[in-house]
Amino acid sequence: MTLSRRAVLASGAGLLAAPALAQDGCQYGLPPGHVKGPPVWRDLDQVELDAAYRQEVYHPLLDETNARIAALSFELRLRRGYPERATYGEHPDEGMDIYRAAAGRAPVFVFVHGGTWRYGNAGESGFEAEMFMDRGAHFVALDFSDVREANNDLGVLADQVRRGIAWVVRNAGSFGGDPGRVYIGGHSSGGHLAAVALTTDWTAFGLPPDAVKGGLLMSGMYDLEPVRLSYRSNYIAFTDAMEEAMSPQRHLDRITAPVVVSYGTLETPEFQRQAEEFAAALEAAGKPVTLAVGRDYFHQDMWETLGNPYGVNGRAALGLMGL
């Protein structure tokens, strides 16, 4: 496909304008006649901060996008078969779906779903599996608890995700996986939990310190101070200790694996800022990091690109795994 210079320049102009479009989108989602109040976080007042952590304010057709993703996951199971189910703990939520590649001794990608730490499940994440399976990698989607059923404690979810990943490393050989090539990724609140997992001392789980070989953090949150100030404190029992422990940006020294951080330019300003500042902090700390920007993508659209080898996150995942 040949592009004229004019088309390239016009496309570039659109890319530069994309962040402004996201800002404009927020205005449409704010209450009519909103009068700016005192700042709560940087230059955002309480209404603006709450909006910046609500995807429905910025993402038109959000429900339709989620419905499409769920339908794609169901359709995949009809075509390729249902995944194997395994458990990594005794709680009913502590399980995972395993989609096997045909090849043996294959790398493994472990996915942590989003949903404001309250919603979502492994079954809705199956649509991504096909891309990995067709390129010689196993795909594992984790289940874990709704934070509201975990005493509103994000630490419970982080512990579940860590134990789930540790189970995959220990048991990869049982489903044809290579325990020396386990990668993790997560989107939105799952991106946050995957980032927390990257700060883990895996030797405490009886595993090598480099048990996880890389991480893809998609549209996540990496410092919880502004999140704590937002409406999300209504269902998370934040404490100073939780904010500190669950903020990966404050524990960069613990991150040793290569990281890809991604976001879309039509996401909320806070999700864009979180990604950019976390990637910059990793780079400043001398950590191997790549920032992948999806031009003109909304929040859930970025998740959907993980199932496409030519999409922003699909390409990033394959590159991270050397596939």
DOFI-132261 format. One record per residue (C-alpha): residue number from 1; x, y, z. Coordinates in nm, 4 decimals. Last residue first. Layout:
N
+------+----------+----------+----------+
| resi |       xx |       yy |       zz |
+------+----------+----------+----------+
|  NUM |        X |        Y |        Z |
...
+------+----------+----------+----------+
END
This chain:
323
+------+----------+----------+----------+
| resi |       xx |       yy |       zz |
+------+----------+----------+----------+
|  323 |   0.7631 |  -1.4674 |   1.8524 |
|  322 |   1.0376 |  -1.3172 |   2.0701 |
|  321 |   0.8162 |  -1.3062 |   2.3765 |
|  320 |   0.8289 |  -0.9269 |   2.4105 |
|  319 |   0.7828 |  -0.8905 |   2.0364 |
|  318 |   0.4767 |  -1.1139 |   2.0376 |
|  317 |   0.3269 |  -0.9186 |   2.3263 |
|  316 |   0.4005 |  -0.5809 |   2.1660 |
|  315 |   0.2484 |  -0.6862 |   1.8328 |
|  314 |  -0.0663 |  -0.7996 |   2.0075 |
|  313 |  -0.0715 |  -0.4856 |   2.2206 |
|  312 |  -0.0701 |  -0.2348 |   1.9361 |
|  311 |  -0.2581 |  -0.4515 |   1.6892 |
|  310 |  -0.0888 |  -0.6369 |   1.4033 |
|  309 |  -0.0896 |  -0.9725 |   1.5831 |
|  308 |  -0.4515 |  -0.9035 |   1.6873 |
|  307 |  -0.5914 |  -1.0488 |   2.0099 |
|  306 |  -0.4119 |  -0.7927 |   2.2257 |
|  305 |  -0.5751 |  -0.5181 |   2.0179 |
|  304 |  -0.9039 |  -0.5806 |   2.2026 |
|  303 |  -0.7518 |  -0.4556 |   2.5268 |
|  302 |  -0.6608 |  -0.1281 |   2.3584 |
|  301 |  -1.0160 |  -0.0950 |   2.2298 |
|  300 |  -1.1283 |  -0.1263 |   2.5919 |
|  299 |  -0.9546 |   0.2015 |   2.6775 |
|  298 |  -1.0103 |   0.4051 |   2.3604 |
|  297 |  -0.7744 |   0.3993 |   2.0636 |
|  296 |  -0.6941 |   0.6984 |   1.8430 |
|  295 |  -0.3196 |   0.6300 |   1.8361 |
|  294 |  -0.2126 |   0.3314 |   2.0426 |
|  293 |   0.1101 |   0.4226 |   2.2173 |
|  292 |   0.3707 |   0.1605 |   2.3087 |
|  291 |   0.6304 |   0.2649 |   2.5689 |
|  290 |   0.9247 |   0.0251 |   2.5912 |
|  289 |   1.1143 |  -0.0549 |   2.9091 |
|  288 |   1.4408 |  -0.2174 |   3.0143 |
|  287 |   1.5109 |  -0.0599 |   3.3559 |
|  286 |   1.7722 |   0.2111 |   3.4017 |
|  285 |   1.5855 |   0.3894 |   3.6799 |
|  284 |   1.5160 |   0.6837 |   3.4490 |
|  283 |   1.3641 |   0.4410 |   3.1994 |
|  282 |   1.1380 |   0.2889 |   3.4625 |
|  281 |   1.0311 |   0.6352 |   3.5787 |
|  280 |   0.9549 |   0.7414 |   3.2202 |
|  279 |   0.7447 |   0.4292 |   3.1644 |
|  278 |   0.5549 |   0.4958 |   3.4870 |
|  277 |   0.5044 |   0.8617 |   3.3987 |
|  276 |   0.3689 |   0.7851 |   3.0510 |
|  275 |   0.1384 |   0.5076 |   3.1665 |
|  274 |  -0.0102 |   0.6989 |   3.4609 |
|  273 |  -0.0499 |   1.0112 |   3.2476 |
|  272 |  -0.2498 |   0.8300 |   2.9806 |
|  271 |  -0.4699 |   0.6640 |   3.2403 |
|  270 |  -0.5175 |   1.0010 |   3.4109 |
|  269 |  -0.6026 |   1.1840 |   3.0890 |
|  268 |  -0.8759 |   0.9295 |   3.0107 |
|  267 |  -0.8134 |   0.7092 |   2.7093 |
|  266 |  -0.8305 |   0.8459 |   2.3560 |
|  265 |  -0.4519 |   0.8360 |   2.3100 |
|  264 |  -0.4395 |   0.4667 |   2.3924 |
|  263 |  -0.1995 |   0.3121 |   2.6431 |
|  262 |   0.0969 |   0.0765 |   2.6583 |
|  261 |   0.3827 |  -0.0122 |   2.8919 |
|  260 |   0.6211 |  -0.2857 |   2.7774 |
|  259 |   0.8481 |  -0.4226 |   3.0483 |
|  258 |   1.1716 |  -0.6213 |   3.0486 |
|  257 |   1.2168 |  -0.8168 |   3.3731 |
|  256 |   1.4042 |  -0.6807 |   3.6757 |
|  255 |   1.1452 |  -0.4839 |   3.8711 |
|  254 |   1.2235 |  -0.4728 |   4.2438 |
|  253 |   1.4161 |  -0.1442 |   4.2214 |
|  252 |   1.1091 |   0.0186 |   4.0668 |
|  251 |   0.9197 |  -0.0104 |   4.3926 |
|  250 |   0.7386 |   0.3243 |   4.4167 |
|  249 |   0.6024 |   0.2982 |   4.0631 |
|  248 |   0.4543 |  -0.0379 |   4.1594 |
|  247 |   0.1984 |   0.1268 |   4.3920 |
|  246 |   0.0267 |  -0.1589 |   4.5798 |
|  245 |   0.2604 |  -0.1600 |   4.8800 |
|  244 |   0.2479 |   0.2152 |   4.9343 |
|  243 |  -0.1254 |   0.2604 |   4.8834 |
|  242 |  -0.1929 |  -0.0451 |   5.0978 |
|  241 |   0.0258 |   0.0831 |   5.3827 |
|  240 |  -0.1304 |   0.4297 |   5.3723 |
|  239 |  -0.4728 |   0.2668 |   5.3883 |
|  238 |  -0.7305 |   0.2217 |   5.1171 |
|  237 |  -1.0431 |   0.0199 |   5.1886 |
|  236 |  -1.1474 |  -0.0139 |   4.8241 |
|  235 |  -1.5157 |   0.0186 |   4.7332 |
|  234 |  -1.5863 |   0.3878 |   4.7886 |
|  233 |  -1.2151 |   0.4628 |   4.7486 |
|  232 |  -1.2787 |   0.4179 |   4.3773 |
|  231 |  -1.4542 |   0.7562 |   4.3757 |
|  230 |  -1.1129 |   0.9214 |   4.3473 |
|  229 |  -0.8569 |   1.0238 |   4.6101 |
|  228 |  -0.7321 |   0.6658 |   4.6427 |
|  227 |  -0.6898 |   0.6492 |   4.2659 |
|  226 |  -0.4836 |   0.9692 |   4.2823 |
|  225 |  -0.2416 |   0.8105 |   4.5334 |
|  224 |  -0.2467 |   0.4677 |   4.3699 |
|  223 |   0.0682 |   0.4910 |   4.1609 |
|  222 |   0.0955 |   0.2391 |   3.8765 |
|  221 |  -0.2428 |   0.2314 |   3.7093 |
|  220 |  -0.2986 |   0.0344 |   3.3891 |
|  219 |  -0.3702 |   0.0864 |   3.0214 |
|  218 |  -0.1781 |  -0.2264 |   2.9195 |
|  217 |   0.1208 |  -0.3563 |   3.1130 |
|  216 |   0.3061 |  -0.6215 |   2.9109 |
|  215 |   0.5569 |  -0.8013 |   3.1353 |
|  214 |   0.8727 |  -1.0015 |   3.0805 |
|  213 |   1.0685 |  -1.3124 |   3.1786 |
|  212 |   0.8829 |  -1.4041 |   3.4952 |
|  211 |   1.0707 |  -1.6586 |   3.7077 |
|  210 |   1.3723 |  -1.4258 |   3.7128 |
|  209 |   1.4291 |  -1.4549 |   4.0882 |
|  208 |   1.4149 |  -1.8335 |   4.0539 |
|  207 |   1.1182 |  -1.9960 |   4.2298 |
|  206 |   1.0594 |  -2.1148 |   4.5864 |
|  205 |   0.7702 |  -1.8739 |   4.6295 |
|  204 |   0.9807 |  -1.6336 |   4.8399 |
|  203 |   1.2407 |  -1.6642 |   4.5609 |
|  202 |   0.9838 |  -1.4925 |   4.3407 |
|  201 |   1.0473 |  -1.1564 |   4.5014 |
|  200 |   0.7541 |  -0.9796 |   4.3386 |
|  199 |   0.7743 |  -0.6316 |   4.1798 |
|  198 |   0.6508 |  -0.7706 |   3.8456 |
|  197 |   0.3397 |  -0.8987 |   4.0241 |
|  196 |   0.2496 |  -0.5410 |   4.1188 |
|  195 |   0.2711 |  -0.4514 |   3.7494 |
|  194 |   0.0413 |  -0.7441 |   3.6659 |
|  193 |  -0.2033 |  -0.6198 |   3.9305 |
|  192 |  -0.2043 |  -0.2692 |   3.7794 |
|  191 |  -0.2458 |  -0.4025 |   3.4281 |
|  190 |  -0.5343 |  -0.6104 |   3.5615 |
|  189 |  -0.6906 |  -0.2857 |   3.6825 |
|  188 |  -0.6599 |  -0.1768 |   3.3179 |
|  187 |  -0.5153 |  -0.4654 |   3.1127 |
|  186 |  -0.2724 |  -0.7335 |   3.2197 |
|  185 |   0.0345 |  -0.9153 |   3.0984 |
|  184 |   0.2686 |  -1.1905 |   3.2091 |
|  183 |   0.5497 |  -1.3876 |   3.0507 |
|  182 |   0.6686 |  -1.7401 |   3.1289 |
|  181 |   0.9643 |  -1.8724 |   2.9304 |
|  180 |   1.1754 |  -2.0844 |   3.1662 |
|  179 |   0.8765 |  -2.2892 |   3.2752 |
|  178 |   0.8331 |  -2.3984 |   2.9104 |
|  177 |   0.4766 |  -2.5092 |   2.8580 |
|  176 |   0.3461 |  -2.8461 |   2.7431 |
|  175 |   0.0482 |  -2.8644 |   2.9766 |
|  174 |   0.2173 |  -3.0373 |   3.2716 |
|  173 |   0.5473 |  -2.8634 |   3.1934 |
|  172 |   0.4019 |  -2.5293 |   3.2926 |
|  171 |   0.3340 |  -2.6570 |   3.6438 |
|  170 |   0.5821 |  -2.4655 |   3.8568 |
|  169 |   0.5776 |  -2.1499 |   3.6429 |
|  168 |   0.1985 |  -2.1610 |   3.6090 |
|  167 |   0.1510 |  -2.2107 |   3.9828 |
|  166 |   0.3771 |  -1.9105 |   4.0532 |
|  165 |   0.1616 |  -1.6986 |   3.8233 |
|  164 |  -0.1520 |  -1.8004 |   4.0119 |
|  163 |   0.0156 |  -1.7412 |   4.3467 |
|  162 |   0.1148 |  -1.3908 |   4.2403 |
|  161 |  -0.2329 |  -1.3174 |   4.1078 |
|  160 |  -0.3915 |  -1.4394 |   4.4304 |
|  159 |  -0.1555 |  -1.2320 |   4.6450 |
|  158 |  -0.2305 |  -0.9216 |   4.4389 |
|  157 |  -0.6032 |  -0.9857 |   4.4787 |
|  156 |  -0.5722 |  -1.0117 |   4.8577 |
|  155 |  -0.3529 |  -0.7011 |   4.8679 |
|  154 |  -0.6247 |  -0.5051 |   4.6918 |
|  153 |  -0.8308 |  -0.5218 |   5.0104 |
|  152 |  -1.2020 |  -0.4436 |   4.9976 |
|  151 |  -1.2518 |  -0.7275 |   5.2478 |
|  150 |  -1.1945 |  -0.9719 |   4.9616 |
|  149 |  -1.5548 |  -0.9931 |   4.8427 |
|  148 |  -1.5523 |  -0.6273 |   4.7424 |
|  147 |  -1.2183 |  -0.6863 |   4.5677 |
|  146 |  -1.3858 |  -0.9342 |   4.3322 |
|  145 |  -1.1659 |  -1.2420 |   4.3567 |
|  144 |  -0.9270 |  -1.3990 |   4.1098 |
|  143 |  -0.9399 |  -1.5739 |   3.7726 |
|  142 |  -0.6352 |  -1.6011 |   3.5533 |
|  141 |  -0.6216 |  -1.6405 |   3.1745 |
|  140 |  -0.3441 |  -1.8671 |   3.0435 |
|  139 |  -0.2290 |  -1.8636 |   2.6820 |
|  138 |   0.0179 |  -2.1177 |   2.5453 |
|  137 |   0.2544 |  -2.0029 |   2.2735 |
|  136 |   0.3347 |  -2.1366 |   1.9259 |
|  135 |   0.2189 |  -1.8571 |   1.7013 |
|  134 |  -0.1310 |  -1.9911 |   1.6379 |
|  133 |  -0.1817 |  -2.0436 |   2.0102 |
|  132 |  -0.0837 |  -1.6843 |   2.0908 |
|  131 |  -0.3227 |  -1.5285 |   1.8397 |
|  130 |  -0.5980 |  -1.7697 |   1.9372 |
|  129 |  -0.5783 |  -1.6883 |   2.3077 |
|  128 |  -0.6826 |  -1.3243 |   2.2836 |
|  127 |  -1.0530 |  -1.4097 |   2.2477 |
|  126 |  -1.0383 |  -1.6083 |   2.5709 |
|  125 |  -1.0500 |  -1.3113 |   2.8031 |
|  124 |  -1.4216 |  -1.3197 |   2.8839 |
|  123 |  -1.3837 |  -1.6688 |   3.0284 |
|  122 |  -1.1077 |  -1.5556 |   3.2625 |
|  121 |  -1.3381 |  -1.3231 |   3.4506 |
|  120 |  -1.4518 |  -0.9632 |   3.4655 |
|  119 |  -1.5711 |  -0.7338 |   3.7425 |
|  118 |  -1.4579 |  -0.5841 |   4.0702 |
|  117 |  -1.0896 |  -0.4855 |   4.0455 |
|  116 |  -1.2072 |  -0.1978 |   3.8204 |
|  115 |  -1.2728 |  -0.4598 |   3.5464 |
|  114 |  -0.9361 |  -0.5790 |   3.4219 |
|  113 |  -0.8077 |  -0.9251 |   3.3313 |
|  112 |  -0.4691 |  -1.0707 |   3.4220 |
|  111 |  -0.3156 |  -1.2684 |   3.1337 |
|  110 |  -0.0409 |  -1.5292 |   3.1603 |
|  109 |   0.1571 |  -1.5813 |   2.8380 |
|  108 |   0.3420 |  -1.9128 |   2.8182 |
|  107 |   0.6362 |  -2.0172 |   2.6013 |
|  106 |   0.6236 |  -2.3583 |   2.4308 |
|  105 |   0.7806 |  -2.6857 |   2.5448 |
|  104 |   0.5342 |  -2.8636 |   2.3163 |
|  103 |   0.3781 |  -2.7150 |   2.0056 |
|  102 |   0.0058 |  -2.7365 |   1.9436 |
|  101 |  -0.0659 |  -2.4373 |   2.1664 |
|  100 |  -0.2784 |  -2.4963 |   2.4716 |
|   99 |  -0.5412 |  -2.2601 |   2.6076 |
|   98 |  -0.5398 |  -2.2792 |   2.9869 |
|   97 |  -0.8223 |  -2.1184 |   3.1829 |
|   96 |  -0.7394 |  -2.0336 |   3.5440 |
|   95 |  -0.8558 |  -2.0850 |   3.8993 |
|   94 |  -0.8611 |  -1.9194 |   4.2385 |
|   93 |  -1.2147 |  -1.7815 |   4.2545 |
|   92 |  -1.3517 |  -2.0879 |   4.4343 |
|   91 |  -1.0875 |  -2.0428 |   4.7094 |
|   90 |  -0.8627 |  -2.3464 |   4.7562 |
|   89 |  -0.5691 |  -2.2359 |   4.5462 |
|   88 |  -0.4026 |  -2.2564 |   4.2040 |
|   87 |  -0.6847 |  -2.4264 |   4.0212 |
|   86 |  -0.6843 |  -2.5612 |   3.6659 |
|   85 |  -0.9359 |  -2.5544 |   3.3814 |
|   84 |  -0.8497 |  -2.6679 |   3.0320 |
|   83 |  -0.9813 |  -2.4412 |   2.7610 |
|   82 |  -1.2966 |  -2.5074 |   2.5613 |
|   81 |  -1.2588 |  -2.5972 |   2.1980 |
|   80 |  -1.1171 |  -2.4129 |   1.8993 |
|   79 |  -1.4277 |  -2.3077 |   1.7077 |
|   78 |  -1.6923 |  -2.2968 |   1.9807 |
|   77 |  -1.4405 |  -2.1674 |   2.2344 |
|   76 |  -1.3408 |  -1.8888 |   1.9961 |
|   75 |  -1.7040 |  -1.7878 |   1.9500 |
|   74 |  -1.7438 |  -1.7396 |   2.3244 |
|   73 |  -1.4349 |  -1.5189 |   2.3430 |
|   72 |  -1.5447 |  -1.3153 |   2.0416 |
|   71 |  -1.8878 |  -1.2671 |   2.1984 |
|   70 |  -1.7311 |  -1.1372 |   2.5215 |
|   69 |  -1.5185 |  -0.8923 |   2.3235 |
|   68 |  -1.8196 |  -0.7726 |   2.1246 |
|   67 |  -2.0228 |  -0.7211 |   2.4413 |
|   66 |  -1.7408 |  -0.5200 |   2.5966 |
|   65 |  -1.7209 |  -0.2989 |   2.2889 |
|   64 |  -2.0979 |  -0.2497 |   2.2875 |
|   63 |  -2.0960 |  -0.1547 |   2.6538 |
|   62 |  -1.8219 |   0.1017 |   2.5934 |
|   61 |  -2.0019 |   0.2577 |   2.2978 |
|   60 |  -1.8394 |   0.5934 |   2.3748 |
|   59 |  -1.5326 |   0.5687 |   2.6008 |
|   58 |  -1.4491 |   0.8793 |   2.8004 |
|   57 |  -1.7121 |   0.8954 |   3.0733 |
|   56 |  -1.7705 |   0.5193 |   3.0653 |
|   55 |  -1.4052 |   0.4605 |   3.1543 |
|   54 |  -1.4426 |   0.6087 |   3.5004 |
|   53 |  -1.1071 |   0.6980 |   3.6614 |
|   52 |  -1.0756 |   1.0377 |   3.4910 |
|   51 |  -1.4406 |   1.1075 |   3.5706 |
|   50 |  -1.3682 |   1.0796 |   3.9438 |
|   49 |  -1.0790 |   1.3207 |   3.9014 |
|   48 |  -1.2939 |   1.5666 |   3.7058 |
|   47 |  -1.5712 |   1.5624 |   3.9662 |
|   46 |  -1.3223 |   1.5973 |   4.2511 |
|   45 |  -1.1249 |   1.8828 |   4.0954 |
|   44 |  -0.8327 |   1.8132 |   3.8641 |
|   43 |  -0.5280 |   2.0433 |   3.8444 |
|   42 |  -0.2939 |   1.8216 |   4.0493 |
|   41 |  -0.5258 |   1.5919 |   4.2414 |
|   40 |  -0.7998 |   1.7474 |   4.4523 |
|   39 |  -0.8162 |   2.0910 |   4.2937 |
|   38 |  -1.0913 |   2.3241 |   4.4190 |
|   37 |  -1.4088 |   2.3248 |   4.2091 |
|   36 |  -1.4652 |   2.3715 |   3.8400 |
|   35 |  -1.8248 |   2.4555 |   3.7586 |
|   34 |  -2.0082 |   2.1783 |   3.5760 |
|   33 |  -2.2973 |   2.3216 |   3.3762 |
|   32 |  -2.4122 |   1.9845 |   3.2572 |
|   31 |  -2.2479 |   1.7028 |   3.4558 |
|   30 |  -1.9196 |   1.5864 |   3.3030 |
|   29 |  -1.9240 |   1.3299 |   3.0235 |
|   28 |  -1.9201 |   1.5776 |   2.7362 |
|   27 |  -1.6313 |   1.7618 |   2.8944 |
|   26 |  -1.4358 |   1.4384 |   2.9216 |
|   25 |  -1.4538 |   1.3862 |   2.5471 |
|   24 |  -1.2789 |   1.7176 |   2.4923 |
|   23 |  -0.9778 |   1.5895 |   2.6842 |
|   22 |  -0.9756 |   1.2720 |   2.4769 |
|   21 |  -0.9866 |   1.4774 |   2.1584 |
|   20 |  -0.6906 |   1.6796 |   2.2818 |
|   19 |  -0.4882 |   1.3589 |   2.3167 |
|   18 |  -0.5610 |   1.2715 |   1.9507 |
|   17 |  -0.4496 |   1.5989 |   1.7921 |
|   16 |  -0.0923 |   1.4923 |   1.7356 |
|   15 |  -0.2085 |   1.1713 |   1.5753 |
|   14 |  -0.4446 |   1.3557 |   1.3439 |
|   13 |  -0.1656 |   1.5840 |   1.2271 |
|   12 |   0.0479 |   1.2789 |   1.1572 |
|   11 |  -0.2257 |   1.1288 |   0.9399 |
|   10 |  -0.2493 |   1.4498 |   0.7395 |
|    9 |   0.1266 |   1.4510 |   0.6919 |
|    8 |   0.1261 |   1.0900 |   0.5790 |
|    7 |  -0.1649 |   1.1489 |   0.3435 |
|    6 |   0.0088 |   1.4534 |   0.1934 |
|    5 |   0.3299 |   1.2531 |   0.1436 |
|    4 |   0.1297 |   0.9987 |  -0.0507 |
|    3 |   0.0795 |   0.6515 |   0.0879 |
|    2 |   0.1477 |   0.3348 |  -0.1075 |
|    1 |   0.0000 |   0.0000 |   0.0000 |
+------+----------+----------+----------+
END
